[in-house]
Amino acid sequence: MVKALPDTALRLLLSPLLAAQAVHVRSRALKLPEAAGARAGVAGAGPGLRLLILGDSSAAGVGVATQDSALTGELIARLSASFRLHWTLDAVTGATTASTLARLEGRTPVAADAVVVGLGVNDTTRFVPAHLWRARQARLLDRLRQQHGAQRIYVSGVPPLDRFPLLPNPLRWTLGRHAARLDAELRALVAARPDCAYITLDLELEPHLMAEDGFHPGPEVYRAWADTVAERIAHDFAAISDARSNSAAEA
């Protein structure tokens, strides 16, 4: 019986083809801009909630025209119905966990009660080793809690790149395998932290639901992503608000 090659060995064997496919994809891919619109603001009425959205091109809204149709705008629309929302978007196309850490370390921390993190695609395409990915993600979560004051951090899972229409095989398969490996590390890391919640991205990624570049979310995917995140935030901070009210009443 022929023994199956491990992923790393197979990737090395296929490296000339994978490199050629990656160059071809980059040369032919549409270069879509980040969604237009404000990157900070105040909306809604109710208990105060400071929200920070942090991440890469998907967090920045690439794939839709304006922030109203992107993750940030969809979150504002949902959460401002229950909270006085002070929100900030800090997302950059091409961001990795390492570049995000470097960016945060070079500026004054934005105070946040809730942080939504959307990273992983660029760590995957750069084949960042799983142990480095986990260590960098742990540093990021620590920083968000200690420097930004985050009470709850909502960590979006690594998207399944093997379902991205733009990518040809075997590049799609190879990136999908690595994305799954990084996502498993992320799930384990988040599960060990009571102030963090893992947000699954097990969404439909059929071509008609993706942006025209075949790589970024379309409006329906952003809405579904925001639905899941907003539901968790609303539940958690309603509970926190109730606990504070009860404590004040007892005092």
C-alpha positions as CSV (number, residue, x, y, z in Angstrom):
1,M,0.0,0.0,0.0
2,V,1.3,3.5,-0.9
3,K,1.5,5.8,2.1
4,A,-0.2,9.2,1.6
5,L,2.2,12.1,1.6
6,P,1.8,14.7,4.4
7,D,0.5,18.1,3.4
8,T,3.8,19.8,3.8
9,A,5.6,17.2,1.6
10,L,2.8,17.4,-1.0
11,R,3.0,21.2,-1.0
12,L,6.7,21.1,-1.6
13,L,6.2,18.6,-4.5
14,L,3.6,20.8,-6.0
15,S,5.4,24.1,-5.3
16,P,6.3,25.0,-8.9
17,L,2.7,24.6,-10.0
18,L,1.3,26.3,-6.9
19,A,3.6,29.3,-7.5
20,A,2.6,29.5,-11.1
21,Q,-1.1,29.4,-10.2
22,A,-0.7,32.0,-7.5
23,V,1.0,34.4,-10.0
24,H,-1.7,33.8,-12.6
25,V,-4.5,34.4,-10.1
26,R,-2.9,37.7,-8.9
27,S,-2.3,38.9,-12.5
28,R,-5.9,38.2,-13.5
29,A,-7.8,39.0,-10.3
30,L,-9.9,42.1,-10.1
31,K,-8.5,44.7,-7.7
32,L,-11.5,45.8,-5.8
33,P,-11.3,48.9,-3.5
34,E,-12.2,49.0,0.2
35,A,-15.8,50.0,0.8
36,A,-16.3,53.8,0.9
37,G,-17.6,55.5,4.0
38,A,-16.8,56.7,7.5
39,R,-14.4,54.6,9.7
40,A,-15.8,55.9,13.1
41,G,-19.0,57.3,14.5
42,V,-21.8,57.2,17.0
43,A,-25.2,55.8,16.4
44,G,-28.3,54.6,18.3
45,A,-29.7,55.0,21.8
46,G,-29.5,53.0,24.9
47,P,-26.7,51.6,27.1
48,G,-23.3,52.7,25.8
49,L,-21.2,50.2,23.8
50,R,-17.8,50.9,22.3
51,L,-17.2,48.7,19.3
52,L,-14.0,48.1,17.4
53,I,-13.9,46.1,14.1
54,L,-10.4,45.0,13.3
55,G,-9.1,43.0,10.4
56,D,-8.2,42.7,6.7
57,S,-9.9,43.4,3.4
58,S,-13.1,41.6,4.3
59,A,-13.4,43.6,7.5
60,A,-12.7,46.7,5.4
61,G,-15.7,45.9,3.2
62,V,-13.9,44.9,-0.1
63,G,-16.6,43.5,-2.3
64,V,-19.3,46.0,-1.7
65,A,-19.5,49.7,-2.6
66,T,-20.1,51.3,0.8
67,Q,-19.7,50.5,4.5
68,D,-23.4,50.4,4.8
69,S,-23.4,47.1,3.0
70,A,-20.2,45.8,4.6
71,L,-19.7,44.1,8.0
72,T,-19.4,47.4,9.9
73,G,-22.5,49.0,8.5
74,E,-24.6,45.9,9.0
75,L,-23.4,45.6,12.6
76,I,-24.2,49.3,13.2
77,A,-27.7,48.8,11.8
78,R,-28.4,45.9,14.1
79,L,-26.7,47.1,17.3
80,S,-27.8,50.7,17.2
81,A,-31.3,49.5,17.9
82,S,-30.3,48.5,21.4
83,F,-27.2,50.5,22.2
84,R,-25.6,53.9,22.0
85,L,-22.9,52.7,19.8
86,H,-19.5,54.3,19.6
87,W,-17.8,52.4,16.7
88,T,-14.4,52.3,15.0
89,L,-13.3,50.4,12.0
90,D,-9.6,49.6,11.8
91,A,-9.0,47.3,8.8
92,V,-6.5,47.2,6.0
93,T,-6.4,45.2,2.8
94,G,-3.6,42.6,3.0
95,A,-3.4,42.7,6.8
96,T,-2.0,39.6,8.6
97,T,-1.9,39.0,12.3
98,A,1.7,40.2,12.4
99,S,1.0,43.4,10.5
100,T,-2.0,44.1,12.6
101,L,0.0,43.8,15.8
102,A,2.6,46.1,14.4
103,R,0.0,48.7,13.4
104,L,-1.6,48.6,16.8
105,E,1.7,49.0,18.6
106,G,2.4,52.2,16.7
107,R,-0.7,54.1,17.9
108,T,-2.7,55.1,20.9
109,P,-5.2,52.2,21.8
110,V,-8.8,52.8,20.9
111,A,-10.9,51.9,24.0
112,A,-13.4,49.2,23.2
113,D,-15.9,47.1,25.1
114,A,-16.4,44.7,22.3
115,V,-14.0,43.8,19.5
116,V,-14.7,41.9,16.3
117,V,-11.7,40.4,14.7
118,G,-11.6,39.3,11.0
119,L,-8.1,37.9,10.1
120,G,-6.7,34.8,8.6
121,V,-6.9,34.8,4.8
122,N,-3.6,36.5,4.3
123,D,-1.9,34.4,7.0
124,T,-3.2,31.4,5.1
125,T,-2.0,32.6,1.6
126,R,1.4,33.3,3.1
127,F,1.5,29.8,4.7
128,V,2.2,31.1,8.1
129,P,3.1,28.1,10.3
130,A,0.3,27.0,12.6
131,H,2.3,27.5,15.8
132,L,3.3,31.1,14.8
133,W,-0.3,31.9,13.8
134,R,-1.5,30.7,17.2
135,A,1.2,32.6,19.1
136,R,0.5,35.8,17.2
137,Q,-3.3,35.5,17.7
138,A,-2.7,35.0,21.4
139,R,-0.6,38.2,21.5
140,L,-3.3,40.1,19.7
141,L,-6.1,38.9,22.0
142,D,-3.9,39.8,25.0
143,R,-3.3,43.3,23.6
144,L,-7.0,43.9,22.9
145,R,-7.9,42.9,26.5
146,Q,-5.0,44.7,28.3
147,Q,-4.4,47.8,26.1
148,H,-7.9,48.4,24.6
149,G,-10.0,47.3,27.6
150,A,-12.0,44.8,25.6
151,Q,-14.5,42.9,27.8
152,R,-15.5,40.5,25.0
153,I,-13.6,39.6,21.8
154,Y,-15.5,38.0,18.8
155,V,-13.0,36.1,16.7
156,S,-14.1,35.2,13.2
157,G,-13.0,31.8,12.0
158,V,-10.6,31.5,9.1
159,P,-12.6,31.4,5.8
160,P,-12.6,28.1,3.9
161,L,-10.4,29.0,1.0
162,D,-11.1,25.6,-0.7
163,R,-14.6,27.1,-1.4
164,F,-13.4,30.3,-3.0
165,P,-14.5,30.4,-6.7
166,L,-11.5,32.3,-7.9
167,L,-8.9,29.7,-7.0
168,P,-8.0,26.9,-9.3
169,N,-6.9,23.4,-8.0
170,P,-4.6,22.3,-6.6
171,L,-4.0,25.8,-5.2
172,R,-7.5,25.9,-3.9
173,W,-7.2,22.5,-2.2
174,T,-3.8,23.4,-0.7
175,L,-4.9,26.7,0.7
176,G,-8.1,25.1,2.0
177,R,-6.1,22.5,3.9
178,H,-3.9,25.2,5.5
179,A,-6.9,27.4,6.3
180,A,-8.5,24.5,8.1
181,R,-5.3,23.9,10.1
182,L,-5.1,27.5,11.2
183,D,-8.8,27.6,12.0
184,A,-8.5,24.5,14.3
185,E,-5.7,26.3,16.2
186,L,-7.9,29.4,16.5
187,R,-10.8,27.4,17.8
188,A,-8.7,25.8,20.5
189,L,-7.1,29.1,21.5
190,V,-10.5,30.9,21.8
191,A,-12.1,28.0,23.6
192,A,-9.5,28.5,26.4
193,R,-10.4,32.1,26.9
194,P,-13.6,33.0,28.7
195,D,-13.6,36.6,27.3
196,C,-13.5,35.4,23.7
197,A,-16.1,33.9,21.4
198,Y,-15.4,32.0,18.2
199,I,-17.6,33.1,15.3
200,T,-18.0,30.4,12.7
201,L,-17.8,31.4,9.0
202,D,-19.6,28.3,7.8
203,L,-21.5,30.4,5.2
204,E,-22.6,29.6,1.7
205,L,-19.9,30.7,-0.6
206,E,-21.6,30.0,-4.0
207,P,-20.2,32.1,-6.8
208,H,-23.3,34.3,-6.9
209,L,-22.9,35.2,-3.2
210,M,-19.3,36.3,-3.6
211,A,-18.0,39.6,-4.9
212,E,-17.2,39.9,-8.6
213,D,-13.6,39.1,-7.9
214,G,-14.6,35.6,-6.7
215,F,-12.5,36.1,-3.5
216,H,-14.3,38.6,-1.2
217,P,-17.8,38.4,0.3
218,G,-20.8,39.8,-1.4
219,P,-23.6,41.7,0.4
220,E,-25.5,38.6,1.5
221,V,-22.4,37.1,3.0
222,Y,-21.7,40.3,4.9
223,R,-25.3,40.4,6.2
224,A,-25.1,36.8,7.4
225,W,-21.7,37.4,9.1
226,A,-23.1,40.5,10.8
227,D,-26.3,38.7,11.9
228,T,-24.2,36.1,13.7
229,V,-21.9,38.6,15.4
230,A,-24.6,41.1,16.4
231,E,-26.7,38.4,18.0
232,R,-23.8,37.3,20.2
233,I,-22.8,40.9,21.1
234,A,-26.4,41.9,21.9
235,H,-26.9,38.8,24.1
236,D,-23.6,39.2,26.0
237,F,-23.9,42.9,26.7
238,A,-27.5,42.7,27.6
239,A,-26.4,40.2,30.3
240,I,-23.6,42.4,31.4
241,S,-26.0,45.4,31.7
242,D,-28.4,43.3,33.7
243,A,-25.7,42.2,36.0
244,R,-24.6,45.8,36.6
245,S,-28.2,46.9,37.3
246,N,-28.6,44.1,39.8
247,S,-25.4,44.9,41.6
248,A,-26.4,48.6,41.8
249,A,-29.8,47.7,43.2
250,E,-28.3,45.4,45.8
251,A,-25.8,48.2,46.8
